[in-house]
């Protein structure tokens, strides 16, 4: 029994000693010094506003396309007897170069027959004119001879034109996109021969968002000239070629803007025109597709 009392007394003594130590530490503790509260003013940087000119770059992307593209079709019928070596996908040709030749035999014969008919009608006309002046021919016969001569001359012009159409050529220097006819093939008027495009200018259609339009001054439709061109902002085009970033400045005077929105994207777009200098002696155009 004495042990149990001693344990209880020991526990009570420890608790009393702990409370005493706590009270002693509380009484001797010094309060921390109090700092006065300072009302600091907000830091403000003041600057004088002045109007300045600044450039805001607007970025967009598009596909390079030729400005002029032609689908070649035959205008006369016949067999293809000659094709230029450059008339292949990716081939380069000069302006007025003969790309294809349709068999001209029948058309040369037609020109010869038309020339002979014109000479015959000319003789008949001169005779009718002379007889009319002498009073031996009626006015109707003279008019009939004049009409026959005019018809023969028109047929001669048509025959020469058809003979010229056997030469397939274009008024611009360019490249061949596709070849749809070959040597020995018989073609009719309207038969597709191939697709070509000019290499003097290339165009890039650049879509713009409404936010971009706030930084771009595009001309109104009334400002666009009859050629579809107008002054526009400067454009710098860039693309990666052979692992290097290459830039081209687009012609500002040839930059064309379109304020119309595409039906699919509903985004206004503009066109930028790039002058090119690709010829038969230079490397092929990087955007040509075969």
C-alpha positions in Angstrom: 0.0 0.0 0.0 2.9 2.3 0.8 4.3 1.9 -2.7 1.1 2.9 -4.3 0.9 6.0 -2.2 4.5 6.8 -3.1 3.8 6.6 -6.8 0.8 8.8 -6.6 2.8 11.3 -4.6 5.6 11.2 -7.1 3.2 11.9 -10.0 1.5 14.8 -8.2 4.9 16.2 -7.3 6.0 16.1 -11.0 2.9 17.9 -12.1 3.2 20.5 -9.4 6.9 21.1 -10.4 5.9 21.4 -14.0 3.2 24.0 -13.3 5.7 25.9 -11.1 8.3 25.9 -13.8 5.7 27.1 -16.4 4.6 29.9 -14.1 8.2 30.9 -13.4 9.0 31.1 -17.1 5.9 33.1 -17.8 6.7 35.7 -15.3 10.3 36.2 -16.3 9.6 36.4 -20.1 10.2 39.7 -21.7 7.6 41.0 -24.2 9.0 41.6 -27.7 9.5 45.2 -28.7 6.6 46.8 -30.6 7.3 48.5 -34.0 5.2 51.3 -35.1 3.0 50.7 -38.1 4.2 52.8 -41.1 1.8 53.6 -43.9 3.9 53.2 -47.0 2.8 54.9 -50.2 2.4 52.9 -53.4 5.4 52.9 -55.8 4.3 54.6 -59.1 6.5 55.2 -62.1 5.5 58.4 -64.0 6.1 58.8 -67.7 5.2 61.6 -70.1 3.0 60.3 -73.0 4.3 61.2 -76.4 3.0 60.0 -79.8 5.4 57.6 -81.6 5.4 55.5 -84.7 5.6 51.8 -84.1 5.4 48.7 -86.2 3.4 45.7 -85.1 4.3 42.5 -87.0 1.4 40.4 -88.1 2.1 36.8 -88.7 0.2 34.5 -91.1 0.9 31.5 -93.3 -0.3 30.3 -96.7 0.6 28.3 -99.8 2.6 29.7 -102.6 0.7 29.5 -105.9 1.4 30.9 -109.4 -0.5 34.0 -110.4 -1.1 32.6 -113.9 -2.0 29.0 -114.6 -3.2 27.5 -117.9 -5.0 24.3 -118.8 -3.7 23.5 -122.3 -6.4 22.2 -124.7 -6.2 21.3 -128.4 -8.1 23.7 -130.7 -7.9 21.4 -133.8 -8.0 17.7 -134.3 -5.1 15.5 -135.4 -2.2 13.4 -134.3 0.6 14.8 -132.1 3.7 14.6 -134.2 6.2 16.6 -132.1 6.7 17.4 -128.4 9.3 19.8 -126.9 11.9 18.1 -124.6 10.9 20.6 -122.0 7.3 19.6 -122.0 7.5 17.3 -119.0 6.3 17.8 -115.4 8.7 20.3 -113.9 10.1 21.4 -117.3 10.8 25.0 -118.0 9.9 26.7 -121.3 10.2 30.2 -122.8 7.5 32.5 -124.1 6.2 31.5 -127.6 8.2 28.3 -127.5 6.5 25.4 -129.4 5.5 22.9 -126.8 3.5 20.5 -129.1 2.8 20.1 -132.8 -0.3 18.6 -134.2 0.0 17.1 -137.7 -0.4 20.1 -140.1 -0.8 18.2 -143.4 -4.5 18.6 -143.7 -4.4 22.2 -142.6 -1.7 23.1 -145.1 -3.9 21.6 -147.9 -6.8 23.6 -146.6 -4.8 26.8 -146.9 -3.7 26.0 -150.4 -7.3 25.3 -151.5 -8.5 28.5 -149.8 -5.8 30.5 -151.6 -6.8 29.0 -154.9 -10.5 29.7 -154.3 -9.7 33.3 -153.4 -7.8 33.8 -156.7 -10.7 32.3 -158.6 -13.3 34.5 -156.8 -11.0 37.5 -157.4 -11.0 36.9 -161.1 -14.8 36.4 -161.1 -15.3 39.6 -159.2 -13.0 41.6 -161.5 -14.9 40.3 -164.5 -18.3 41.1 -163.0 -17.1 44.6 -162.1 -15.9 45.2 -165.6 -19.1 43.9 -167.2 -21.2 46.0 -164.9 -19.4 49.1 -165.8 -20.1 48.3 -169.5 -23.8 47.6 -168.7 -23.7 43.9 -169.5 -24.3 42.6 -165.9 -27.0 43.4 -163.4 -26.2 44.8 -160.0 -27.3 41.6 -158.3 -24.7 39.6 -160.2 -22.0 42.0 -159.2 -23.1 41.8 -155.5 -23.1 38.0 -155.7 -19.5 38.0 -157.0 -18.4 40.4 -154.3 -20.0 38.2 -151.6 -18.4 35.1 -153.0 -15.0 36.8 -152.9 -15.5 37.9 -149.3 -16.5 34.4 -148.3 -13.4 32.9 -149.9 -11.2 35.4 -148.1 -12.8 34.5 -144.8 -12.3 30.8 -145.5 -8.6 31.6 -146.2 -8.3 33.4 -142.8 -9.9 30.5 -141.1 -7.6 28.0 -142.8 -4.5 29.9 -141.9 -5.7 30.2 -138.3 -6.3 26.5 -138.0 -2.8 25.9 -139.4 -1.4 28.2 -136.7 -3.4 26.3 -134.1 -1.4 23.2 -134.8 1.4 24.9 -132.9 0.8 24.6 -129.1 2.6 27.6 -127.5 2.0 30.1 -124.7 2.7 33.9 -124.5 4.6 33.6 -121.2 7.7 31.8 -119.9 6.8 29.2 -117.3 6.9 25.6 -116.1 4.9 22.5 -116.8 2.8 21.2 -113.9 1.4 18.1 -115.7 1.5 16.4 -119.1 -1.7 14.8 -120.3 -1.0 13.9 -123.9 2.0 12.2 -125.6 3.5 11.7 -129.0 1.3 9.9 -131.6 -1.9 10.5 -129.6 -4.9 11.7 -131.7 -6.6 14.7 -130.1 -9.8 16.5 -130.8 -10.8 20.1 -130.1 -11.0 20.5 -126.3 -8.7 17.5 -125.5 -6.6 18.3 -122.4 -2.9 18.4 -123.2 -1.4 19.5 -119.9 -1.3 22.2 -117.2 1.3 25.0 -117.1 1.9 28.1 -115.1 3.9 31.3 -115.5 7.0 31.9 -113.4 7.1 35.7 -113.5 5.1 36.1 -110.2 3.9 33.9 -107.4 1.1 34.7 -105.0 0.5 33.7 -101.3 -3.0 34.1 -99.9 -2.6 35.1 -96.2 -5.6 34.7 -93.9 -6.0 37.4 -91.3 -8.1 37.4 -88.1 -10.2 40.4 -86.9 -7.6 41.2 -84.4 -4.9 41.3 -87.1 -6.9 43.7 -89.2 -6.5 46.3 -86.4 -2.8 46.5 -87.3 -3.0 46.2 -91.1 -4.3 48.9 -93.4 -6.0 47.2 -96.3 -7.3 49.1 -99.3 -11.0 49.3 -99.9 -12.6 47.7 -103.0 -12.9 51.1 -104.6 -9.2 51.7 -104.4 -8.3 48.5 -106.3 -7.3 49.3 -109.9 -8.7 47.7 -113.0 -5.7 45.2 -112.9 -6.9 44.1 -109.4 -3.8 45.6 -107.7 -3.4 48.3 -105.1 -0.9 49.7 -102.7 -0.6 47.5 -99.5 1.6 47.1 -96.5 5.1 45.5 -96.9 5.2 41.8 -96.6 8.2 39.5 -95.8 7.7 35.9 -96.7 9.9 33.1 -95.2 10.1 29.4 -95.7 12.6 26.6 -94.9 14.5 25.3 -98.0 17.2 22.7 -97.7 17.4 23.1 -94.0 17.8 26.9 -94.1 15.3 29.7 -93.5 15.0 31.9 -96.6 13.1 35.2 -96.8 11.6 37.0 -99.8 10.3 40.6 -99.7 7.0 40.8 -101.5 6.4 43.7 -103.9 4.4 46.3 -102.0 3.1 47.9 -105.2 1.8 44.5 -106.3 0.3 43.4 -102.9 -3.3 42.7 -103.4 -5.8 42.7 -100.6 -9.2 41.1 -100.5 -11.8 42.3 -98.0 -14.1 39.5 -98.8 -14.4 36.6 -96.4 -14.1 33.0 -97.4 -17.3 31.1 -97.0 -15.6 28.2 -95.2 -13.3 30.0 -92.8 -15.1 33.4 -92.6 -11.7 35.0 -92.3 -10.6 38.0 -94.5 -7.5 37.4 -96.5 -5.0 39.2 -98.6 -2.6 38.3 -101.4 1.1 39.0 -101.6 2.8 38.9 -104.9 6.4 37.7 -105.2 8.4 38.6 -108.3 10.4 35.6 -109.5 13.2 35.2 -112.0 13.2 31.5 -112.9 14.3 30.6 -116.4 15.5 27.6 -118.3 19.0 28.2 -117.0 18.1 28.4 -113.3 17.1 25.8 -110.7 13.5 24.7 -110.7 10.9 26.6 -108.7 10.8 25.2 -105.1 7.0 25.1 -105.1 6.5 23.4 -108.5 4.7 20.1 -108.2 4.9 17.3 -110.7 
